[in-house]
Amino acid sequence: MVKNEDAPILDCTIEQRAEKKITGENYGAKKAECERILAANDWLDSIILRPAIVYGPHDYTQRLYYWMYRIKNLNQVIVPGKGEELMNMTYAEDIVTLMKKCLDIPVHRKIYNTTTHAPNSLLDKLKSMAKALGKSPDWLFVDPKQILDNKEVLGGKIPQVYTTSNQYRFDHSKMLEDFGEFLTPFDTSIAETIKWHDSNKLWEEGKAGPTIEQEAAFLKTLKI
């Protein structure tokens, strides 16, 4: 199911509102509460942008870089399920462009889903990376449940692994209606991100997810 801007948002408990530290458990609830605060103050001419998972240059989370690094350096890449999980993401350069556009728009809606592309599969994303990197690794399809059940061996979660359909599918048609076409094609955004890593010599193993050694240990438990 693709969500539009009218989809329900998370509740935020009194305890979550009082908690000063941002954690994985309260992050989404706190964001939702910020939206409610803005909505309650209708005298403020605000625009709420809702990006999905952000990727591109300077991405400190390295959630997409995790996959690029493995495709660049390994002959075999673990893929959860068959890589069919659909989601859309937000290219960092596009959200910057949209923020600039928000300064000039005289009439606007309150909330916009801010995604760069329509939902595409993880495998499609990986194939785009492989094409841009000039690589052709073998895709090793592994049951997502096996991945999630072996967090101790893996030392952490492989980014973008789910056991059921996830929630990261968003309709951005309202954004395009009000701001026009400005989004970067997904393949282009991947090529630009790889070029940025090349020019800055930033191809060390990242911090997101397990290490390559931990993944090798995990594969041994599966006898692959």
C-alpha positions in Angstrom: 0.0 0.0 0.0 1.3 3.4 -1.0 0.6 6.1 1.6 -0.5 9.6 0.9 -0.2 12.6 3.2 -3.6 11.8 4.9 -2.4 8.4 6.3 -2.5 8.2 10.1 0.7 9.2 12.0 2.1 7.8 15.2 0.9 8.8 18.6 3.3 10.2 21.1 3.0 9.4 24.8 3.6 11.8 27.6 6.7 9.7 28.5 8.0 10.0 24.9 7.4 13.7 24.8 9.4 14.2 28.1 12.3 12.0 27.0 15.2 14.2 25.9 17.3 11.5 24.3 16.3 10.6 20.8 16.1 6.8 20.3 14.9 4.4 17.7 11.8 3.8 19.8 10.7 7.4 20.2 12.1 9.0 17.0 9.0 8.5 14.8 6.6 9.5 17.7 8.5 12.7 18.4 8.5 13.6 14.7 4.7 13.1 14.6 4.3 15.3 17.7 6.3 18.1 16.0 3.8 17.9 13.1 0.8 18.2 15.5 2.4 21.2 17.2 2.9 23.0 13.9 -0.7 22.1 12.8 -2.1 23.6 16.1 -0.4 26.9 15.4 -2.1 27.8 12.1 -0.8 31.4 12.3 2.6 30.0 11.3 3.0 29.6 7.5 4.8 26.3 7.7 5.4 23.5 5.2 6.1 20.0 6.5 8.3 17.8 4.3 8.2 14.1 4.9 11.3 12.5 3.3 11.7 8.7 3.3 15.1 7.2 4.0 17.6 9.8 2.7 20.6 8.8 0.6 23.4 10.4 -1.3 26.6 12.4 -0.6 27.3 13.0 3.1 24.9 10.3 4.3 26.3 9.6 7.7 23.9 6.6 8.3 25.6 4.8 5.4 22.5 2.6 4.9 22.7 2.7 1.1 26.5 2.9 1.1 26.5 -0.5 2.9 25.2 -2.0 -0.3 27.4 0.0 -2.7 30.5 -1.0 -0.8 29.7 -4.7 -1.0 28.8 -4.6 -4.7 32.1 -2.8 -5.4 34.2 -5.2 -3.4 32.5 -8.6 -3.2 31.8 -11.3 -5.8 28.8 -12.4 -3.8 26.2 -10.1 -2.1 23.6 -11.3 0.5 20.1 -10.2 -0.6 17.1 -10.7 1.8 14.4 -12.9 0.3 14.6 -12.3 -3.5 15.1 -8.6 -3.1 11.5 -7.9 -3.8 10.8 -5.5 -0.9 9.4 -2.3 -2.4 10.2 1.1 -1.0 11.0 4.6 -2.2 13.7 6.8 -0.9 14.8 10.5 -0.9 17.9 11.7 -2.7 19.6 14.4 -0.6 20.1 16.8 -3.5 16.4 16.6 -4.3 15.3 17.6 -0.8 17.7 20.5 -0.8 16.1 21.6 -4.1 12.7 21.3 -2.7 13.5 23.3 0.4 14.7 26.2 -1.9 11.4 25.9 -3.8 9.4 26.1 -0.6 10.8 29.6 0.0 9.2 31.0 -3.1 5.8 29.2 -3.4 3.0 31.6 -2.4 0.2 29.1 -2.1 0.9 25.6 -0.8 -0.4 22.6 1.1 0.7 22.0 4.6 2.3 18.6 4.2 4.2 16.9 1.3 5.6 13.4 1.0 9.1 14.0 -0.2 10.4 11.0 -2.2 12.6 11.0 -5.2 11.2 8.0 -7.1 8.3 5.6 -7.1 8.6 2.5 -5.0 11.2 0.1 -6.5 12.5 -3.2 -5.3 15.8 -3.7 -3.4 17.1 -5.9 -6.2 16.4 -3.1 -8.7 18.3 -0.7 -6.5 21.2 -3.1 -6.3 21.3 -3.7 -10.0 21.4 0.1 -10.5 24.5 0.2 -8.2 26.1 -2.7 -10.0 25.6 -1.0 -13.4 27.0 2.3 -12.2 30.0 0.5 -10.6 30.7 -1.7 -13.5 30.3 -4.8 -11.4 28.3 -8.0 -11.8 28.2 -9.9 -8.4 26.2 -13.0 -7.7 23.1 -12.3 -5.7 22.8 -14.7 -2.7 19.2 -14.8 -1.8 18.6 -15.6 1.9 15.4 -15.8 3.9 14.9 -12.5 5.8 13.8 -14.4 8.9 17.2 -16.2 9.0 18.9 -12.8 8.8 16.9 -11.3 11.6 17.2 -14.5 13.8 21.0 -14.3 13.6 21.6 -10.8 14.7 24.1 -12.1 17.3 26.2 -13.8 14.7 25.9 -10.8 12.3 26.6 -8.2 15.1 23.7 -6.1 13.9 20.9 -5.8 11.3 21.6 -5.8 7.6 20.0 -2.5 6.3 16.6 -2.8 4.6 15.7 -6.3 5.8 12.1 -7.0 6.8 10.0 -10.1 7.4 6.8 -8.5 6.1 5.9 -5.7 3.8 7.4 -2.5 5.2 5.9 0.9 5.6 8.3 2.9 3.4 6.0 3.4 0.3 4.8 7.0 -0.2 2.8 8.8 -2.9 4.5 12.1 -3.8 2.0 13.2 -6.5 0.9 16.3 -4.5 4.6 17.5 -4.3 4.9 17.1 -8.1 1.6 18.9 -8.7 2.6 21.9 -6.7 6.4 22.1 -7.4 6.7 20.6 -10.9 9.2 18.1 -12.1 12.6 18.5 -10.5 13.5 15.0 -9.2 16.7 13.2 -10.1 16.2 9.8 -11.9 17.2 7.0 -9.5 20.0 5.7 -11.7 21.4 9.2 -12.0 21.3 9.7 -8.3 23.2 6.5 -7.7 25.8 7.4 -10.3 26.3 10.9 -8.7 26.6 9.3 -5.3 29.3 6.9 -6.5 31.1 9.7 -8.2 31.1 11.7 -5.0 32.6 8.7 -3.1 35.2 8.2 -5.9 36.3 11.9 -5.9 36.6 12.0 -2.1 38.3 8.5 -1.9 35.6 7.4 0.6 35.5 3.6 0.0 36.4 2.2 3.4 34.1 -0.4 5.0 31.2 1.6 6.6 29.6 1.4 10.0 26.1 0.4 9.0 25.2 -3.2 9.4 27.5 -6.2 10.1 31.1 -6.4 8.9 32.0 -8.5 5.9 33.7 -11.0 8.4 30.5 -11.3 10.4 28.5 -11.9 7.2 31.0 -14.7 6.3 30.5 -16.3 9.7 26.7 -16.1 9.2 27.0 -17.8 5.8 28.9 -20.6 7.4 26.0 -21.3 9.8 23.8 -21.7 6.7 26.4 -24.0 5.1 26.4 -21.9 1.9 
